[in-house]
């Protein structure tokens, strides 16, 4: 599946829209709660990925998992953490709190990469981290003493796991290793399913709940993840980071329109600071890289 640049941008917008449906969908569950929500979604996602990934990579994907090195299993554990915490967080706090917390992922990745592999963080990114941190602090301060703060802390484990995941991949490529972490997505879904099976017992989900969570597993998780992999072959990392931010906007709007979950002032103001910091950081970086390429081309001529 080969895409042109404009097609990849459109597909990433669609991916962000599909990802954003999880929050509003949880508001229509009858009786499934906490880990059971995660179990059913992860189970259907795992089944779907067992079909989707062999379609893209052939049966070699199973060979990669069977002979995997530690990096693939660590990445799989990171994906499992993300899959599990994502749905649990939605059952503990508002959609807006979860999505704004997730949006700090690119900045957390820079910090983790600095700590683990010595990545040099540009000054503009440190400024963005400080601004986004202020936005997060303001949002969290409004939740002190309420149950929502627990949900936000659970959600915070998602960008932390993502940061470790991307740092592992970056380090492997810097060392010249051809590390394919795509199978780790499927491995993460399988690990999440296994980890939440006993925690989800006794099962209380209705047929309506299982159907809804099954649709999420396929169309909110498995298919968007596969499409994102395709887009990653065409789009640069900054482009993907910016397009992924649409999930925050789409998710809050869907919860607002579909479940009458109006975001509070701390979420709107704190979230605006976080997104502004992210967009400014990526845009400045994009411009600097463009000027650098232009200067190199001028010298070459």
C-alpha positions as CSV (number, residue, x, y, z in Angstrom):
1,X,0.0,0.0,0.0
2,X,1.8,3.1,-1.3
3,X,0.6,6.6,-0.6
4,X,1.5,10.0,-2.0
5,X,2.2,12.8,0.6
6,X,-1.2,14.4,0.4
7,X,-2.9,11.0,0.6
8,X,-0.9,10.1,3.7
9,X,-1.9,13.4,5.4
10,X,-5.6,12.7,4.7
11,X,-5.2,9.1,6.0
12,X,-3.5,10.4,9.2
13,X,-6.4,12.8,9.8
14,X,-8.7,9.8,9.4
15,X,-6.5,7.8,11.9
16,X,-6.7,10.6,14.4
17,X,-10.5,10.7,14.0
18,X,-10.7,6.9,14.6
19,X,-8.5,7.1,17.6
20,X,-10.6,9.8,19.1
21,X,-13.8,7.7,19.3
22,X,-12.7,5.7,22.3
23,X,-13.6,8.3,24.9
24,X,-17.2,9.0,23.8
25,X,-17.8,5.3,23.2
26,X,-17.0,4.5,26.8
27,X,-19.8,6.8,27.9
28,X,-22.4,4.5,26.2
29,X,-21.3,1.3,28.0
30,X,-24.0,-0.4,30.1
31,X,-22.1,-2.4,32.7
32,X,-18.5,-3.1,31.6
33,X,-16.0,-1.3,33.9
34,X,-12.3,-0.7,34.3
35,X,-10.2,-3.7,33.3
36,X,-13.0,-5.5,31.6
37,X,-13.3,-2.5,29.2
38,X,-9.6,-2.9,28.4
39,X,-9.8,-6.7,28.1
40,X,-12.5,-6.8,25.4
41,X,-11.0,-4.0,23.4
42,X,-7.5,-5.6,23.5
43,X,-8.9,-9.0,22.7
44,X,-10.6,-7.9,19.5
45,X,-7.6,-5.7,18.6
46,X,-5.3,-8.7,19.0
47,X,-7.5,-10.9,16.8
48,X,-7.6,-8.2,14.2
49,X,-3.9,-7.6,14.2
50,X,-3.3,-11.3,13.9
51,X,-5.0,-10.9,10.5
52,X,-3.8,-7.4,9.5
53,X,-0.1,-7.6,10.2
54,X,0.5,-10.9,8.3
55,X,-1.3,-9.2,5.3
56,X,1.3,-6.4,5.4
57,X,4.3,-8.4,6.4
58,X,3.5,-12.0,5.5
59,X,3.9,-14.9,7.9
60,X,7.4,-13.6,8.6
61,X,5.9,-11.4,11.3
62,X,5.4,-14.6,13.5
63,X,9.1,-15.5,12.9
64,X,10.2,-12.1,14.1
65,X,8.2,-12.5,17.4
66,X,9.4,-16.0,17.9
67,X,13.1,-15.0,17.5
68,X,12.7,-11.5,19.0
69,X,15.4,-9.8,21.0
70,X,14.8,-8.0,24.2
71,X,14.0,-4.7,22.5
72,X,10.9,-6.1,20.8
73,X,9.5,-7.5,24.1
74,X,10.2,-4.2,25.9
75,X,8.4,-2.4,23.1
76,X,5.5,-4.9,23.4
77,X,5.3,-4.3,27.1
78,X,5.1,-0.5,26.4
79,X,2.3,-1.0,23.9
80,X,0.5,-3.3,26.4
81,X,0.8,-0.5,29.1
82,X,-0.6,2.0,26.6
83,X,-3.5,-0.2,25.5
84,X,-4.4,-1.0,29.1
85,X,-4.1,2.4,30.7
86,X,-5.8,4.2,27.9
87,X,-9.3,2.6,28.5
88,X,-8.9,2.4,32.3
89,X,-8.2,6.2,32.4
90,X,-11.4,6.9,30.5
91,X,-13.4,5.1,33.2
92,X,-11.8,7.3,35.9
93,X,-11.8,10.8,34.5
94,X,-13.1,12.9,31.7
95,X,-12.2,12.5,28.0
96,X,-10.6,15.9,28.0
97,X,-8.3,15.2,30.9
98,X,-7.1,12.0,29.3
99,X,-6.4,13.4,25.8
100,X,-4.6,16.5,27.0
101,X,-2.4,14.3,29.2
102,X,-1.6,12.2,26.2
103,X,-0.6,15.2,24.1
104,X,2.6,15.7,26.1
105,X,4.0,12.6,24.6
106,X,6.4,14.2,22.1
107,X,7.9,16.4,24.8
108,X,8.2,13.5,27.3
109,X,10.0,11.5,24.5
110,X,12.6,14.2,24.2
111,X,13.2,14.1,28.0
112,X,13.4,10.3,28.2
113,X,15.7,10.2,25.2
114,X,18.0,12.7,26.9
115,X,18.1,10.6,30.1
116,X,18.5,7.2,28.5
117,X,20.6,7.8,25.3
118,X,22.0,11.3,25.8
119,X,19.8,12.9,23.0
120,X,20.6,16.6,22.8
121,X,17.3,18.5,23.4
122,X,17.2,21.8,21.5
123,X,16.5,25.0,23.5
124,X,13.2,25.5,21.8
125,X,12.1,22.0,23.1
126,X,13.1,22.8,26.7
127,X,11.0,26.0,26.5
128,X,8.1,24.0,25.1
129,X,8.5,21.5,27.9
130,X,8.3,24.3,30.5
131,X,5.2,25.8,28.9
132,X,3.5,22.4,28.5
133,X,4.4,21.6,32.1
134,X,2.8,24.7,33.3
135,X,-0.4,23.8,31.4
136,X,-0.4,20.3,32.9
137,X,0.2,21.6,36.4
138,X,-2.7,24.0,36.0
139,X,-4.9,21.2,34.8
140,X,-3.9,18.8,37.6
141,X,-4.2,21.5,40.2
142,X,-7.9,21.7,39.4
143,X,-8.3,18.0,40.2
144,X,-6.6,17.8,43.6
145,X,-8.8,16.1,46.1
146,X,-11.0,14.5,43.4
147,X,-11.1,11.1,41.8
148,X,-10.2,12.6,38.4
149,X,-6.6,13.1,39.5
150,X,-6.2,9.2,39.7
151,X,-7.5,8.9,36.1
152,X,-5.1,11.6,34.9
153,X,-2.1,9.9,36.6
154,X,-3.1,6.6,34.9
155,X,-3.3,8.5,31.6
156,X,0.2,9.9,32.3
157,X,1.6,6.4,32.2
158,X,0.7,6.3,28.5
159,X,3.0,9.0,27.1
160,X,5.7,7.7,29.5
161,X,5.5,4.2,28.0
162,X,5.3,5.8,24.5
163,X,8.5,7.8,25.2
164,X,10.4,4.7,26.3
165,X,9.1,2.9,23.2
166,X,10.2,5.5,20.7
167,X,13.6,5.9,22.5
168,X,14.2,2.2,22.2
169,X,13.5,2.4,18.4
170,X,15.7,5.5,18.0
171,X,18.6,4.0,19.9
172,X,18.5,0.8,17.8
173,X,18.6,2.8,14.6
174,X,21.4,5.0,15.9
175,X,23.4,1.8,16.6
176,X,22.8,0.7,13.0
177,X,20.4,-2.1,13.9
178,X,17.5,-2.8,11.5
179,X,14.9,-3.1,14.3
180,X,11.3,-3.7,13.2
181,X,9.0,-2.9,16.1
182,X,5.8,-3.2,14.1
183,X,5.1,-6.7,15.4
184,X,5.4,-5.2,18.9
185,X,1.9,-3.6,18.4
186,X,0.4,-7.1,18.0
187,X,2.5,-8.4,20.9
188,X,1.2,-5.5,23.1
189,X,-2.4,-6.3,22.3
190,X,-1.8,-10.0,23.2
191,X,0.0,-9.0,26.5
192,X,-2.8,-6.5,27.4
193,X,-5.4,-9.2,26.8
194,X,-3.5,-11.7,29.0
195,X,-2.8,-9.2,31.8
196,X,-6.3,-8.0,32.1
197,X,-8.1,-11.4,31.9
198,X,-8.1,-12.2,35.6
199,X,-8.4,-8.5,36.6
200,X,-11.6,-8.2,34.5
201,X,-13.2,-11.2,36.3
202,X,-16.1,-11.5,37.1
203,X,-17.3,-10.4,33.6
204,X,-20.3,-8.1,33.7
205,X,-20.3,-6.7,30.1
206,X,-23.6,-7.0,28.2
207,X,-23.8,-8.0,24.6
208,X,-24.2,-4.3,23.8
209,X,-20.9,-3.6,25.6
210,X,-19.0,-6.4,24.0
211,X,-20.2,-5.3,20.5
212,X,-19.2,-1.7,21.2
213,X,-15.8,-2.7,22.6
214,X,-15.3,-5.1,19.7
215,X,-15.8,-2.3,17.2
216,X,-13.3,-0.2,19.1
217,X,-10.8,-3.0,19.1
218,X,-11.0,-3.3,15.3
219,X,-11.8,0.3,14.1
220,X,-10.3,2.4,16.9
221,X,-7.2,0.4,17.5
222,X,-6.1,-2.3,15.0
223,X,-7.0,-0.6,11.7
224,X,-5.7,2.9,12.7
225,X,-2.4,1.5,14.0
226,X,-1.9,-0.4,10.7
227,X,-2.7,2.7,8.7
228,X,-0.4,4.8,10.8
229,X,2.5,2.4,10.0
230,X,1.8,2.9,6.3
231,X,1.8,6.7,6.7
232,X,5.0,6.6,8.7
233,X,6.7,5.5,5.5
234,X,5.8,8.7,3.7
235,X,5.4,11.4,6.4
236,X,8.2,12.9,8.5
237,X,8.1,12.5,12.3
238,X,7.1,16.2,13.0
239,X,4.2,15.9,10.5
240,X,2.9,12.8,12.3
241,X,3.3,14.4,15.7
242,X,1.3,17.4,14.6
243,X,-1.4,15.4,12.9
244,X,-1.7,13.1,16.0
245,X,-2.7,16.2,18.0
246,X,-6.0,16.2,16.1
247,X,-7.0,13.3,18.3
248,X,-7.2,15.7,21.2
249,X,-9.4,18.1,19.4
250,X,-11.6,15.4,17.8
251,X,-11.9,13.5,21.1
252,X,-13.0,16.5,23.2
253,X,-15.5,17.6,20.5
254,X,-17.0,14.1,20.2
255,X,-17.4,13.7,23.9
256,X,-18.9,17.2,24.0
257,X,-21.4,16.6,21.2
258,X,-22.0,12.9,21.7
259,X,-22.1,12.6,25.5
260,X,-22.6,16.1,26.6
261,X,-19.3,16.0,28.5
262,X,-18.3,19.7,28.5
263,X,-14.6,20.3,29.2
264,X,-13.9,22.4,32.2
265,X,-11.9,25.6,32.3
266,X,-8.6,23.9,33.6
267,X,-8.8,21.4,30.7
268,X,-9.4,24.2,28.1
269,X,-6.7,26.6,29.4
270,X,-4.2,23.9,30.4
271,X,-4.7,22.0,27.2
272,X,-4.4,25.1,25.1
273,X,-1.0,25.8,26.6
274,X,0.2,22.2,26.0
275,X,-1.0,22.1,22.3
276,X,0.4,25.6,21.7
277,X,3.8,24.5,23.0
278,X,3.8,21.4,20.9
279,X,2.8,23.1,17.7
280,X,5.3,26.0,18.2
281,X,8.1,23.5,18.9
282,X,7.4,21.3,15.8
283,X,6.8,24.3,13.5
284,X,10.1,26.0,14.5
285,X,11.9,22.7,14.1
286,X,10.4,22.2,10.7
287,X,11.4,25.7,9.5
288,X,15.0,25.3,10.8
289,X,15.3,21.9,9.0
290,X,14.0,23.5,5.8
291,X,16.5,26.4,6.0
292,X,19.3,23.9,6.7
293,X,18.4,21.8,3.6
294,X,18.2,25.0,1.5
295,X,21.6,26.1,2.7
296,X,23.1,22.7,1.8
297,X,21.6,22.7,-1.6
298,X,22.9,26.2,-2.2
299,X,26.4,25.1,-1.2
300,X,26.2,22.1,-3.5
301,X,25.3,24.2,-6.5
